[in-house]
C-alpha cells in the first residue's frame, strides 16, 4: 500500500504543540522541540542506517515549500545519491555585507562614534580604529561571525538562534541589543529587495516563543577609582605622551562624558574665557553645556592647538576623524588599572565633590550636565552656576595635581 502523503495542513502546522515528530508523508516530518522550536526534517535510510536532514524552520519555510524539498530529496535517493538538505545559494549579498552597509549609512545620524563602534563590534567583529599606538584593536567577542557569511536572503531563525542562545542567559543585555541590530539589518535587506518573508530576528510573536524572557536589567554604575586614588593615577597618566592619554586627562578634569570630550572641536573652545561650549546635538539631554576649563585643562588644550591636524581637539587615526573611545580604554589597560572605566571618573568626581567640598548639590549636578527637575534649582543653575562651577573645577584640578590628594578648602554654603 502506498504511503499516504500530505497529511498535514497549513492550519495544523501552525497549531500543533505536541513535542515530537508529526508525519506529513513521503519521509517529511514537522519536528517540535521541548523549547517550542518548529522545523522540517526529512528521514530516510542510507546504507542500513537511519539518517535525518533539516529542511528549515517552519516559520521560514512554508508547508508547500517543505514538500518540494522533500520531493527533491526523494529524487536524490532514487538516483542513488544521499540527500544533503537545503543548499544555500553561492551568489547574492551576505548578511555581513548588508550589515556593514547599514552601519555606514546610519553612522552620520548618530550623536557620537560610540554608537557606530558598538554596532561594528557586535555585528561586524570590529573594535575601533586602534589603540594609542595605532595598533588595531580586535573585538574580544565576535558574536555574529557565523551569521556574516550567510547569504542575507537565506538567513533563518536557526541562524539567529545560533548567535543568541550561547549568550542569552549569561549576557542578556548584550544579547538583546544584538538581536535588535540583526532585526534592523534584515529589515534593511528586505527593503532593498534582497530577501522576502518574515524577519527571523523578530521578538514579538516569534523569538519570544523560542527564548526565555529576559530578566529585567538592573543597571549598575560604571566601575570607578575611589577619588583618593585619583591624584596618584594622574601622576602616571601625565607622564604619558599619547593623544589618548591627554584625552583621558581632559575627561577627568572636565568631568565630561567620554563621547562629549572625544567629539570636542576647536570651534567649541573659547581660549580667552577658558570655556568649552558643547552644542545641544552632542549632549545626552539635547541642551547646550558650558564647561569652565581649569588652568591645567586650558594649558593642555593650548598645547594641542599648536599641533592640530583637523577640526577635532583629540584627532584619531584618520586625517579628518576624532579619537576612538576604545583608545581611552586602551590607556587604562596599558596602565594596568583594574576596576575603573573612563566614564567612571565622573563618579570619582561626584563622590569627591560631595564628600570633600561644601559646594551646593545643584552646582555639582550642573558640572555633570545632569537634568534637575526642580524649577527653582534649574533657575539657580542658569543664574549663578557657571562661576561657581569654575571654582569647583579649579578645586578638582588642584586636588588631582597633588600626589597624596590635595587639601580642599571648605566653602561656606
Secondary structure, DSSP 8 states (H G I E B T S, - for coil): ---------HHHHHH---SEEEEEETTEEEEE-TTS-EEEEEEEEETTEEEEEEEEETTTS-HHHHHHHHHHHHHHHHTT---------SSS-BHHHHHHHHHHHHHTTSSSHHHHHHHIIIII-B--S--TTS---B-S--TTHHHHTSBGGG--HHHHHHHHGGGTTTSHHHHHHHHHHHHHHHHHHHHTTS--S--TT-TTTTGGGTS---------------HHHHHHHHHHHHT--SHHHHHHHHHHHHT--HHHHHT-BGGGEETTTTEEEE-GGGSTTSS-EEEE--HHHHHHHHHHHHT--SSBSSB-SSTT-B--HHHHHHHHHHTT--S--TTTHHHHHHHHHHHH----HHHHHHHTT-----HHHHHHHHHHHHHHHHHHHHHHHHHHH-TT---------
